[in-house]
Amino acid sequence: MRAGAALLASTSVLAGVLLINRTAEAGSDVQPVSVSYRVVLPGETLWAIAGEVDPEGDRSETVADIMDLNALTDPAVAAGQRIALPGN
């Protein structure tokens, strides 16, 4: 019983060390982005929020940026949802 527990503990520690030492290599040109957060109000859409975030910019690009930042698969948001927005 003790041998099994010791083997399990050492295997867990080894796996943790191996995972911790791994580095992400998805992209070498990753740049930090400043973000702000807000809670979606009833009736708001990402399209409207994007217009507030960057009134002079391409709204469809801003929507895409917000979706990427929040890992959204579609532009639907719900009232009460907290989302990250690009910029301060």
KEBALO-533060 format. One record per residue: residue number from 1; x, y, z of N, C-alpha, C in turn; residue in three letters. Coordinates in Angstrom, 1 decimal. Atoms other than C-alpha are relative to their C-alpha. Example, Ala and Ser with C-alpha at 12.3 -4.5 7.8 and 13.67 -1.06 7.14 Angstrom:
2
- 1_0.9_-1.2_0.0_12.3_-4.5_7.8_0.9_1.2_0.0_ALA
- 2_-0.9_-1.1_0.0_13.7_-1.1_7.1_-0.8_1.1_0.8_SER
***
This chain:
88
- 1_0.8_-1.2_0.0_0.0_0.0_0.0_0.9_1.3_0.0_MET
- 2_-0.9_-1.1_0.0_2.8_2.4_0.9_0.8_0.2_-1.2_ARG
- 3_-0.8_-0.1_1.3_4.8_1.6_-2.2_-0.9_0.6_-1.1_ALA
- 4_0.9_-0.5_1.1_1.7_2.3_-4.4_-0.2_1.5_0.2_GLY
- 5_0.3_-1.5_-0.3_1.1_5.7_-2.6_1.3_0.8_-0.3_ALA
- 6_-1.2_-0.7_0.3_4.8_6.6_-2.9_0.2_0.1_-1.5_ALA
- 7_-0.1_0.0_1.4_4.8_5.7_-6.6_-0.9_1.0_-0.6_LEU
- 8_1.0_-1.0_0.5_1.7_7.8_-7.2_0.5_1.4_0.3_LEU
- 9_-0.4_-1.4_-0.4_3.1_10.8_-5.3_1.2_0.4_-0.9_ALA
- 10_-1.1_-0.4_0.8_6.4_10.7_-7.2_-0.3_0.2_-1.4_SER
- 11_0.5_-0.2_1.3_4.7_10.3_-10.5_-0.7_1.3_-0.2_THR
- 12_0.7_-1.3_0.1_2.5_13.3_-9.8_1.0_1.1_0.1_SER
- 13_-1.0_-1.1_-0.1_5.5_15.4_-8.8_0.7_0.1_-1.3_VAL
- 14_-0.8_0.0_1.3_7.4_14.4_-12.0_-0.9_0.6_-1.1_LEU
- 15_0.9_-0.6_1.1_4.4_15.2_-14.2_-0.2_1.5_0.2_ALA
- 16_0.1_-1.4_-0.2_4.0_18.5_-12.5_1.2_0.8_-0.4_GLY
- 17_-1.2_-0.6_0.4_7.6_19.4_-13.0_0.1_0.1_-1.5_VAL
- 18_-0.1_0.0_1.5_7.5_18.4_-16.7_-1.0_1.0_-0.6_LEU
- 19_1.0_-1.0_0.6_4.3_20.5_-17.3_0.4_1.4_0.3_LEU
- 20_-0.4_-1.3_-0.4_5.6_23.5_-15.4_1.1_0.6_-0.9_ILE
- 21_-1.1_-0.5_0.8_8.8_23.7_-17.5_-0.3_0.1_-1.4_ASN
- 22_0.3_-0.2_1.4_7.0_23.7_-20.8_-0.3_1.4_-0.3_ARG
- 23_0.2_-1.4_0.4_6.9_27.0_-22.6_-1.0_0.0_-1.2_THR
- 24_1.0_-0.1_1.1_4.1_28.1_-25.0_0.8_0.5_-1.2_ALA
- 25_-0.7_-0.4_1.2_5.3_28.4_-28.6_-0.9_0.3_-1.1_GLU
- 26_1.0_-0.2_1.0_2.1_29.2_-30.4_0.4_1.2_-0.9_ALA
- 27_-0.3_-1.2_0.9_3.4_32.6_-31.7_1.1_0.8_0.7_GLY
- 28_-1.1_-0.8_-0.5_6.6_34.5_-31.3_-0.2_1.5_0.0_SER
- 29_0.2_-1.5_0.1_5.1_37.9_-32.1_-1.1_0.4_0.9_ASP
- 30_1.1_-0.3_-0.9_2.7_38.0_-29.1_0.4_1.3_0.7_VAL
- 31_-0.2_-1.3_-0.7_2.4_41.5_-27.7_-1.0_0.2_1.1_GLN
- 32_1.0_-0.2_-1.1_0.8_42.5_-24.4_-1.0_1.1_-0.4_PRO
- 33_1.1_-0.9_0.3_-2.5_44.3_-24.7_-0.6_0.5_1.3_VAL
- 34_0.7_-0.5_-1.1_-4.0_46.6_-22.2_-1.5_-0.2_-0.1_SER
- 35_1.4_0.2_0.0_-7.6_45.8_-21.3_-0.7_0.7_1.1_VAL
- 36_0.9_-0.4_-1.0_-10.5_47.1_-19.4_-1.2_-1.0_0.0_SER
- 37_1.1_0.9_-0.1_-13.5_45.2_-18.2_-1.3_0.8_0.2_TYR
- 38_1.3_-0.6_-0.3_-17.2_45.9_-18.2_-1.1_-1.1_0.0_ARG
- 39_1.1_0.9_-0.1_-20.5_44.2_-17.5_-1.0_0.4_-1.1_VAL
- 40_1.0_-0.2_1.1_-22.9_43.8_-20.5_-1.3_0.4_0.7_VAL
- 41_1.3_-0.4_-0.5_-26.1_45.7_-19.8_-1.1_-0.6_-0.9_LEU
- 42_1.1_0.5_0.8_-29.5_44.5_-20.9_-0.2_0.7_-1.4_PRO
- 43_0.3_-0.5_1.3_-30.1_44.9_-24.6_1.3_0.4_-0.8_GLY
- 44_-1.2_-0.3_0.6_-26.4_45.6_-25.4_0.5_-1.1_-0.9_GLU
- 45_-0.5_1.0_0.9_-24.7_43.9_-28.3_1.5_0.3_-0.1_THR
- 46_-1.4_-0.3_0.3_-21.0_43.5_-29.2_0.2_1.1_-1.0_LEU
- 47_-0.1_-1.0_1.0_-21.6_45.7_-32.2_-0.1_1.4_0.6_TRP
- 48_0.2_-1.3_-0.7_-22.8_48.6_-30.0_1.2_0.3_0.9_ALA
- 49_-1.1_-0.2_-0.8_-20.0_48.0_-27.5_1.2_0.4_-0.8_ILE
- 50_-1.2_-0.3_0.8_-17.4_48.0_-30.2_0.0_1.4_-0.5_ALA
- 51_0.1_-1.4_0.4_-18.7_51.4_-31.4_0.4_0.9_1.1_GLY
- 52_-0.4_-0.9_-1.2_-18.1_52.8_-27.9_1.5_-0.1_0.2_GLU
- 53_-1.5_0.3_-0.3_-14.6_51.2_-27.6_0.8_0.8_-1.0_VAL
- 54_-0.8_-0.6_1.0_-13.4_52.5_-30.9_-0.9_0.7_-1.0_ASP
- 55_1.0_-0.6_0.9_-15.8_55.0_-32.5_0.4_0.3_-1.4_PRO
- 56_-0.6_-0.4_1.3_-13.5_55.9_-35.4_0.5_-1.3_-0.8_GLU
- 57_-0.6_1.2_0.6_-12.3_52.3_-36.1_-1.0_-0.8_-0.8_GLY
- 58_0.9_1.0_0.7_-13.7_49.4_-38.2_-0.7_-0.8_1.1_ASP
- 59_0.7_0.7_-1.0_-16.4_48.1_-36.0_0.1_-1.5_0.0_ARG
- 60_-0.1_1.4_0.1_-16.2_44.6_-37.4_1.3_-0.5_0.5_SER
- 61_-1.3_0.4_-0.6_-12.5_44.4_-36.5_0.0_0.1_1.5_GLU
- 62_0.0_-0.2_-1.4_-13.2_45.7_-33.0_-0.9_-1.2_0.6_THR
- 63_0.8_1.2_-0.4_-16.0_43.0_-32.6_0.9_-1.2_0.0_VAL
- 64_-0.8_1.2_0.1_-13.5_40.4_-33.7_1.1_0.0_1.1_ALA
- 65_-0.9_-0.1_-1.0_-10.9_41.7_-31.3_-0.6_-0.3_1.4_ASP
- 66_0.6_0.3_-1.3_-13.3_41.6_-28.4_-0.3_-1.5_0.1_ILE
- 67_0.3_1.5_0.0_-14.4_38.0_-29.4_1.3_-0.8_0.3_MET
- 68_-1.3_0.7_-0.2_-10.7_36.9_-29.5_0.4_0.2_1.5_ASP
- 69_-0.4_-0.3_-1.3_-9.9_38.6_-26.2_-0.8_-0.8_1.1_LEU
- 70_0.9_0.7_-0.9_-12.8_36.8_-24.5_-0.2_-1.5_-0.4_ASN
- 71_0.1_1.4_0.5_-12.5_33.5_-26.4_-1.5_-0.4_-0.3_ALA
- 72_1.4_0.2_0.3_-16.0_33.9_-27.7_-0.1_-0.7_-1.4_LEU
- 73_0.1_0.7_1.3_-17.1_31.6_-30.6_-1.1_0.7_-0.9_THR
- 74_0.9_-0.8_0.7_-19.9_33.9_-31.6_-0.2_1.3_0.7_ASP
- 75_0.1_-1.4_-0.6_-20.8_37.6_-31.0_-1.1_0.2_1.1_PRO
- 76_1.1_-0.1_-0.9_-23.8_36.8_-28.7_0.6_0.2_1.4_ALA
- 77_-0.3_-0.3_-1.4_-23.4_38.3_-25.2_-1.3_0.1_0.8_VAL
- 78_1.2_0.0_-0.9_-25.8_38.2_-22.2_0.2_1.1_1.0_ALA
- 79_-0.1_-1.0_-1.1_-26.7_40.9_-19.7_0.6_-0.6_1.2_ALA
- 80_-0.6_0.4_-1.2_-24.6_40.6_-16.7_1.4_-0.7_-0.2_GLY
- 81_-1.3_0.6_0.4_-21.7_39.0_-18.6_1.1_1.0_0.1_GLN
- 82_-1.2_-0.9_-0.1_-18.3_40.5_-17.7_1.0_-0.3_-1.2_ARG
- 83_-0.9_0.2_1.2_-16.1_41.0_-20.8_1.2_0.9_0.1_ILE
- 84_-1.2_-0.8_0.1_-12.6_42.3_-21.4_-0.1_0.7_-1.3_ALA
- 85_0.0_-0.8_1.2_-12.3_45.1_-23.9_1.4_0.5_-0.2_LEU
- 86_-1.4_-0.5_0.3_-9.1_46.2_-25.7_0.1_1.5_0.4_PRO
- 87_-0.2_-1.4_-0.3_-7.6_49.5_-24.5_-0.2_0.2_1.5_GLY
- 88_0.2_-0.3_-1.5_-7.9_51.3_-21.1_-1.4_0.1_0.3_ASN
***
